[in-house]
Amino acid sequence: MRAFVIVFGLLMVASASAQTTPDRTEEIPPPPGMHNLLVDTSMSFQMVPRANADDAFEIDLQQDGHGLYRLTKNSEQAWRDIHVSQAVVAIIERGSNAVNDHRCETKLKNIAKTGKKTISYVLGPSSSRQCEFDYSDDNNLNAAAAAFQAVAETIRMGEQLKHSLRYDRLGLDAEMDAFVEEVNAGRAIEVQNIAPELQVIIDDDRVMERVKRKAAHLLEGAGVVVKDYAPEPSAR
């Protein structure tokens, strides 16, 4: 597997200047001076959910699992560092075959619309291939999109939990249950990306013990060491 190198300037230029239509693959030449930065391959994903455009996001990812995430409703939104496992990187990488072969948007009719997705792969120093789709007939491309969405869902839930910790601590219990359900179902993955938010919940003396325990279990499941926490024996 070739190394993945993220190139922000190229992705921003491509996003601003390249117009795509469903099931169309474009060759996007890099701007002058970018060739030396494009070593092998990088991946990016943007989505505007049909249910709530305010949750539109984008992720840029390298082959070593390091990447960046941000909401796109505000062009000045800060990027957030993320990291995903090599297993997830491999799932996302496999979606490139459908993009290369122009197999993005489904040919089926009456498919439920979930939102516009734009996925791109930089293949070497000379070109980027990208396409827009809502749903694909290619299972690998759908799996790649689902992986990106599941990473973004974890970040979204982390922000929601942080908000509730400040403004609605009683609501944390139900929200944590919902998050645990999403993690168990695979709709939210790479929980280590919100380890700071979960640890803050664990450290807060005002939070119910059962909420702390659920947060601790999530961290342990993600392979993150829980700091300074001994659950109460009677907690459920």
C-alpha positions in Angstrom: 0.0 0.0 0.0 1.5 3.3 -1.0 1.9 6.1 1.5 -0.9 8.6 1.8 0.0 12.3 2.1 -2.6 14.9 2.8 -2.4 18.1 0.8 -4.6 20.8 2.0 -3.9 23.4 -0.7 -4.8 21.0 -3.5 -8.0 19.8 -1.8 -9.2 23.4 -1.1 -8.5 24.4 -4.7 -10.2 21.3 -6.0 -13.2 21.9 -3.8 -13.6 25.5 -4.9 -12.9 25.1 -8.7 -14.0 21.6 -9.7 -17.7 21.1 -10.5 -18.8 17.5 -10.6 -22.1 15.7 -11.4 -23.2 12.3 -10.1 -21.4 9.4 -11.6 -18.7 11.6 -13.1 -15.0 11.3 -12.4 -12.7 14.2 -13.0 -9.0 14.6 -13.5 -7.9 17.5 -11.3 -4.4 18.8 -12.0 -2.5 20.1 -8.9 -1.6 23.8 -8.8 1.9 24.8 -9.6 4.5 24.0 -7.0 2.4 21.2 -5.4 4.0 18.2 -7.2 6.8 17.8 -4.6 4.2 17.6 -1.9 2.1 14.9 -3.5 4.1 11.8 -2.8 1.5 9.1 -3.3 -2.1 9.1 -2.2 -4.5 11.0 0.0 -8.2 10.7 0.6 -10.9 13.2 1.3 -14.6 13.1 1.9 -17.3 15.8 2.1 -21.0 15.3 2.9 -24.0 17.5 3.1 -26.6 15.5 5.0 -30.1 15.7 3.5 -31.7 15.8 7.0 -29.6 18.7 8.3 -27.2 20.8 6.2 -25.7 22.3 9.3 -24.0 19.0 9.9 -22.1 19.1 6.6 -18.5 18.1 7.2 -15.3 17.2 5.5 -12.4 14.9 6.4 -9.0 14.7 4.9 -7.0 11.6 5.7 -3.5 10.2 5.3 -2.5 6.5 4.9 -1.0 6.4 8.4 -4.4 7.2 9.9 -3.8 10.9 10.7 -6.3 13.3 9.4 -8.4 16.4 9.9 -12.1 17.0 10.4 -14.2 20.1 10.3 -17.8 21.3 9.8 -18.2 23.2 6.6 -21.2 25.4 7.3 -18.7 28.0 8.3 -15.8 28.5 6.0 -13.7 29.7 8.9 -14.4 26.6 11.0 -11.2 25.3 12.5 -9.8 21.9 11.5 -9.7 19.2 14.2 -7.0 16.6 14.4 -8.2 13.0 14.2 -6.8 9.6 13.9 -8.3 6.4 12.5 -7.1 2.8 12.6 -5.4 1.0 9.7 -8.4 -1.2 9.4 -10.6 1.8 8.6 -8.0 3.3 6.3 -8.1 0.0 4.3 -11.9 0.2 4.1 -11.7 3.7 2.8 -8.9 3.0 0.3 -10.9 0.2 -1.4 -13.5 2.7 -2.5 -11.0 4.2 -5.0 -11.7 1.4 -7.6 -15.3 2.6 -8.1 -14.1 6.2 -8.5 -11.5 5.2 -11.0 -14.0 3.1 -13.0 -16.7 5.7 -13.0 -19.0 3.6 -10.8 -20.2 6.1 -8.3 -23.9 7.0 -8.4 -26.4 4.1 -8.4 -28.4 3.3 -11.5 -31.4 2.2 -9.4 -34.5 4.4 -9.0 -36.4 5.3 -5.8 -33.4 5.0 -3.5 -33.7 7.0 -0.3 -31.6 10.1 -0.4 -29.3 10.6 2.5 -27.2 13.5 1.3 -24.6 14.6 -1.3 -21.2 12.9 -0.8 -18.0 13.9 -2.5 -15.1 11.6 -2.3 -11.6 12.1 -3.8 -8.4 10.1 -4.0 -5.1 11.7 -5.0 -3.3 9.0 -7.0 0.3 10.0 -7.4 1.7 13.5 -8.0 -0.2 14.4 -11.1 -3.9 13.9 -10.7 -6.9 13.6 -8.3 -10.0 11.6 -9.0 -13.2 12.5 -7.4 -16.9 12.0 -7.8 -20.2 12.9 -6.2 -22.9 10.5 -5.3 -25.7 9.8 -2.9 -25.7 6.0 -3.0 -23.6 3.7 -5.1 -24.1 0.2 -6.5 -20.5 -0.5 -5.5 -20.4 -1.9 -1.9 -16.8 -0.8 -1.3 -17.6 2.8 -2.1 -20.6 2.7 0.1 -18.5 1.2 2.9 -15.8 3.9 2.5 -18.5 6.6 2.8 -20.1 4.9 5.8 -16.7 4.8 7.5 -16.1 8.5 7.0 -19.7 9.2 8.3 -19.1 7.0 11.4 -15.9 8.9 12.2 -17.8 12.2 11.8 -20.7 10.9 14.0 -18.3 10.2 16.8 -17.0 13.8 16.6 -20.5 15.1 16.5 -21.5 13.1 19.6 -18.5 14.3 21.4 -19.5 17.9 20.8 -23.0 17.2 21.9 -21.8 15.5 25.1 -19.5 18.5 25.8 -22.5 20.9 25.3 -24.7 18.9 27.6 -22.1 18.6 30.3 -22.1 22.4 30.4 -25.8 23.1 29.9 -27.8 20.0 30.5 -26.1 17.4 32.8 -29.3 15.5 33.4 -29.6 14.9 29.6 -26.2 13.2 29.6 -27.6 9.9 30.7 -29.9 9.5 27.6 -27.3 10.9 25.3 -24.6 8.5 26.5 -27.0 5.6 26.0 -27.7 6.7 22.5 -24.0 7.0 21.8 -23.2 3.6 23.2 -25.9 2.2 20.9 -24.4 3.9 17.9 -20.9 2.5 18.8 -22.3 -1.0 19.3 -24.0 -0.8 15.9 -20.9 0.6 14.1 -22.6 3.9 13.2 -20.0 5.7 15.4 -16.4 4.5 15.3 -12.9 5.6 16.4 -14.0 6.7 19.9 -10.4 7.6 20.8 -11.0 10.9 18.9 -13.2 12.2 21.7 -11.2 10.8 24.6 -10.7 14.3 26.1 -14.5 14.9 26.1 -15.2 11.6 27.7 -12.5 12.0 30.3 -13.8 15.4 31.3 -17.2 13.8 31.9 -15.5 11.1 34.1 -13.7 13.8 36.1 -16.7 15.9 36.8 -18.1 15.3 40.3 -21.5 16.6 39.3 -22.1 13.9 36.7 -24.1 10.8 37.6 -22.0 7.7 38.4 -23.7 5.6 35.7 -22.8 8.2 33.1 -19.2 8.2 34.2 -19.1 4.4 34.0 -20.5 4.3 30.4 -17.9 6.9 29.4 -15.1 4.8 31.0 -16.3 1.7 29.2 -16.3 3.6 25.9 -12.7 4.7 26.4 -11.6 1.2 27.5 -13.2 -0.2 24.4 -11.2 2.2 22.3 -8.0 1.2 24.0 -7.6 4.5 25.9 -6.4 4.4 29.5 -9.0 6.0 31.8 -7.3 8.3 34.2 -8.0 8.5 38.0 -11.3 6.7 38.0 -12.5 3.9 40.3 -16.2 3.1 39.7 -18.5 2.9 42.6 -19.6 -0.7 43.3 -23.3 0.1 43.4 -23.3 2.1 40.2 -25.3 0.8 37.3 
